Amino acid sequence: MVVLEASPLADTRRVSAAVAAAGLSSFALLYAPQPVLPQLAAAYRLDPGTASLAIGVATASLAVAVLPLAWMAGRVGRRRVIVWSVVAAAVLGLLLPLAPSFPVLLAMRGVQGVAIAGFAGVAAAYLADQVGTARLAGAVGAMIAGNSVGGMLGRLGAGFAAEPLGWHGALVTVAGVSLLCALFAVATLPRAEAGTEAGTEAGAAGGGAGRGPGAAARVTVELVVPVLVGALGMGAFVALYNAAGFRLAAPPLSLAPAAASLVFLSYAMGAASSAAAGRLAGRLGRTPALVAALVVTVAGSVLTAHPSLPVIAVGFAVLTAGFFAAHAIANAWVTAAAPPPARGRAAGLYTLCYYLGSGAGGTAGAVVYGHAGWSWLVAMTSAWLLLAALAVLLAHRKAPRGTLRKGRRIRTAGG
């Protein structure tokens, strides 16, 4: 596969801005229904667990579609897949409020999740084609920032629009802004230069596919544990946020949708903590840093069980910071543990389990909240997070000394 080593700085900024806009569009659409779940539940006469399927179905379909779409992009072109992904997802977002029933809405969300998977599974490889290895870190950072900001703004926008416009108008508002971002991305995404998208499945997502069984990532503890951390951590995180709207809208807090949606400002803490996580892992070592991040997430979730609104707000900020730090360390662990030819496949496996955890955990959490209340939800999600921490500690005990020393060098170099 021919790799484009570097583009001029202006081109790097252009492609970074385009991919960031595509990420903002995609993740605003993915999570826009979260703050209006109570309104969806009231409109369709649903319990919280059933209403949360509006998030769970989309994230689960995204997870299932990531690897097939990434493989397909290696054949038809990554830019083409990204373009169709962001445009189709935005158009579906505009049509979503027209759904005549909740099952139809869920079907549309499932298709929308598949569309968003086209961006999620292809964007990093497209960036590598365009900017080369020298400037890839900065470009990927811009993409992650766009994803995070999109998730936060989609939730905030829907929450603030829900009171004057209802949930229909809230989703249309987010979809309209997302469509503008998608069109900007389509207009500015550079076309790949000859040879950059002619790679095999290894370049798209498979990381060594087609090179024989020796190139495939073996399923070892070094891969299973960080994938487990990603799945359990994301499941706990989404479970708490899915139920947050119901708890904040219910007595005694009784917040309006706009006020309740301010809880998503906690995502700013996540953006800061994920950037600092690499430095923390390099200084302390991967195991202490990851366990600490998971324990911080548990501490934050416990704080949200307090009846005081300011304490609840602090709790969400703390758990968000802890989760994003854990996610960053676990994601880097997968890359470091996989052999170089199989790193793309390992990253794809992590993404798959990450979003499966989001869909399954988010729905299970809403069911537990609907039947048993917030304290039981906190207890369940804390158990998931502590199980993940225990798996990390066990993996550390069983890992050979040479492996641990090698892992630490990789982490320190990666920052």
Phi, psi and omega in degrees: 000133178278130181247130177279112189286325181198145174247161173304154184303320180299321178293322178298316178296321181296311182291325177297316179295320181295315180291324176298319178296319178296320177294319177301313180300312186295313187277338169296318179292320184299319187251006181303323182290346187302311181288346181254016177303319177299322178291321175298318179298318179291320183293321183255006179058059184243158169274166183303320181298317179292318180300324183293348175298339176299333174268313186299319181295319181293315181290324178292318179293326174300314182300315183293327186271347187303306185292315177300319181290324177295321176296316181297324181297331177294341179263316187263348180112130184288322179299318181298318179295318179298316181300309180296326181297306186290324180290314181297319180297319181291318179297317177297325177298322177292328182276342186305315181295348179276357182301125183285344181209164181294320175301322177294319178300318179295320178298319179293323177293324177298315178295322179296321177298320177297318179298316181295329178299332177299323176283312186299325184271352190239335192302315183296318179294323178297318178298319179299321177299320190275318188252348181075178185286332186296322183246014185293321184301315179294322180293318178294324176300319177296322179296314180296322176298317178298319178299313182294314179296321178298315178299320180289313183291326177298317179292312180297316181299315179294320180296317181286329181279343187294323184292311180280333189248350186078172184293330177299309181295326180297314181291324177295319180300312180297318181295323179296315178295321179296323179295320177298317178296321179297317179294323175299316179298316181299320183287335187249347179297120178293147174282139183296141177287158183306131176095341185283338179248019181265015183286175178272187179301338178296322180285328183284306180198345190274345175051059178113004178297142179087002179255013180095164185296336181293339182273347183285148178288125177283146180279100181238171178302324181299336177261321185295318186296309178295327176296319177298318177300315179298315182292312182291320180295313180294322177300315179295317182298310182290326177302315180293318181286327177298320182274347184301317181300320179294317182292317182290332180276342184273156174300148006272355183286312173051049180278147173290158182306321181296317180292319180296326183291345178297343178300334182285353172296342177300340179300336177298325177294323178295320179298319180290317184290325179294326177291326181277344186297320180298317178295321180295317179295323178293328182277315186265337191104153186297313185297308179300321182293318182290317178297318178299318180297319179293321178294321176299320178298317177298316180299318178296319180295324177295322178298328181292347178281352179290144181287343183280131181299316178300321179293321177299316180298317177297320179300316179294322177297317181293314182293327178292317177298316180295316182296313182295326175295316179297319179298317181296317181291317180296320179297318178293326179299316180302314181296318182290327185281331183282144173297148186310317182292343186249011184293325178296318179294319179296318177297322177295321177297318178298314180298318179302308182291328178301312182280333171295320175298322178299311182293311183289313181294320179298318179291315180299320180296319179293325177295314180297317178298316182297330184259333187233345177100176188292321183298320178290326176297315178299319179298317181294312182293326177295322177297319177299314183293320179291327174298318177297317179297320179297319178298321178297316180295319179295319178297323179295321181292323186272345184288139175298151182301319181297322179296318181294318180296319179297318180299322181292322178298319179297317183295316182296319180293327183278348178076000000 
